[in-house]
Amino acid sequence: MPSSFVPLIDNHTVLSDPFLSTPFSADFVSEGFRDPAFYIDFNQPEQASDQTLSSLDPDCFAHTRAWHIDRFLQVHWSPSSISCIKRLVKTARGWLSEWVEKGNNPFIHSQLYRFRRPRCIEAAYTALTCYLHKIDSNEQIIFQILENQAKVLVESRVSSGADLDLLEHIARVQALIVHQFIGLYDGDVRLRQVAESHIPVLNCWLEQLVQNASSTTNPGRCVTATTSDQHNTAAASQDDAVDGLSWHSWILAESIRRTWLVGSGIQGSYLTIQQNKSVPCLGGMVLTTCRGIWESQSASEWRRRWTDANCKFIQVAKADQLFNCAAPDEVDRFVKLVLEATFGEERFALWRAQAWN
């Protein structure tokens, strides 16, 4: 069976970085989706093709079939240099800074922790803020704090996560991603050693996150749940009037898929550079492609943008077809990074140049 390993050309070039390189299985689309070669359209399920988004089951964005992880379908990779990998990692670092400055980024949605913010993600935010503003005189203190917090996070979450709900699952994964990124890429020897020991932990947590997601009904309720029943009831009734449950289900499902790609990509990129050889890719799922959907600040805006754009999910292994059917300004910026990382900077640059012309 074809492998999803990243083949090495020579000492300086690899065929596409595992950072966001995500082949997708044909098995996933063999159960009735209308265009298995490209799009997966949950707006038009086979049994109800005229169903509108306003009446859409809020669970459809986290349907069991949508959580299938393909690990084997072979993708025709485009050349991508180590320098490109480093540039993509630099982009990821910018996204972490964006989270500190704005409270959101392309894989942490602005509404994800609006109602409830688990302690582990609060601690990660605080640690990252300290790290980004460190100076020479306090650097070692901050490094020690980061090391201690990373160890506490891992040691306190060593179980299978059976006692966690889906929001708590994604929070611990995103928190560990913050520590892994700092540890693997900062250059501090001690932090790197700790982060390397946590690589299998993050991989395991990513798997558990997707497993939990595939068995969670109405995931949007995990987002809107709060410690205050009164607040939760009021918020829920207001949101339900404007398809809030569907919106929050999509927010959580899309955040999980993007978090999977970022987490596996950060670690895969590090191992590719470190070992100078191919490393296994964890696999891929589907993504929402249209620009502006992620940035929606209300359920009504989300529904309008989704409907206007005729938005669909895309199989990442087939995402190169966006080069032929979409302009760069129509594509979500997270998906743009996926395109560049998966299909190579040359093809990505050509697509952008053709759009300008």
Number of C-alpha atoms within 10 A of each C-alpha: 6 9 14 23 22 21 18 18 13 10 9 13 18 24 23 29 35 30 26 30 29 32 28 26 20 14 12 20 20 12 11 12 16 17 11 18 14 19 21 23 18 21 24 17 15 13 8 9 12 10 14 13 17 17 10 15 18 23 18 20 26 23 19 16 16 21 22 20 19 21 20 20 18 17 21 12 18 17 22 22 17 20 12 18 26 15 13 22 20 12 13 20 15 12 17 24 17 15 19 16 11 10 15 19 20 21 24 25 20 18 20 22 18 12 16 17 15 15 13 22 21 13 16 23 19 12 20 22 16 18 17 12 10 15 11 7 8 12 14 13 11 18 20 13 15 22 18 12 18 26 17 12 19 15 10 10 16 10 11 11 16 9 9 15 16 24 24 21 23 28 23 24 25 26 22 27 24 19 24 25 20 21 24 21 18 11 10 13 11 12 21 20 13 18 26 16 11 19 19 12 17 23 17 13 22 25 15 18 27 21 15 18 25 18 14 18 16 21 27 26 21 21 24 24 18 17 9 10 10 10 13 16 14 10 16 16 12 12 19 13 11 17 21 25 25 27 24 25 25 23 23 27 26 22 21 27 22 23 21 28 24 22 25 24 25 22 24 24 21 22 19 21 17 9 9 16 18 21 19 15 26 25 24 26 25 25 24 24 25 21 19 16 20 25 17 18 12 16 20 17 16 22 21 16 19 21 15 9 15 11 18 19 20 23 25 26 28 18 23 18 14 19 17 9 7 14 14 18 12 13 17 20 17 18 22 17 18 25 24 25 28 29 24 21 20 12 17 19 12 12 17 14 11 11 13 9 5
